[in-house]
Amino acid sequence: MKASEEKEILEAYEQGRMKLRKPSKALMAKLANASGRTFKKDKRINIRISNHDLIGIQTKALQKGLPYQALISGLIHQYVEGDLLEKA
């Protein structure tokens, strides 16, 4: 979702044009199933990276309050899903 879309949704909510509602049990079950498949860490890999990059990743993870392995995993997932774009 783009920042402009998020802003539009927030404005609609604040102006009363959009109301929050409790999600249905069916939707919650569907989301729980999807999250289980998405976040299941069932494969292990080993990679070699430079000390400089590892320190940088650990620093960024510390700033975000995450374990550095979770940050790396999240970045890989975002790239695979197309949420991280390559510079031209």
C-alpha positions, 0 to 999 in steps of 0.5 A: 500500500502506498503512503498516499493510499494510507493517508486517504484511508486515515482522512476518510476515517477521521472525517467519519466517512469510514468506520471500523468494524470487528473482523468476522471469524471467517476472516480471522481464520483466513488471516491466521492461516495465511500468516502461519504460511507466510511467517513459518521459518522452516528452512535454514541457510548459511551465507557469508557477508562482510564484517562491515555489512554484518555490523551495519545490519546489527546496528539497524536491527538494534535501532528497530528493536529486532534480532538481526536475523529477523531483519535479514529475513524480513528484507529477503521476504520484502524483496521476494514479494516485490516490496523492495525495488532495485535502483535502475 
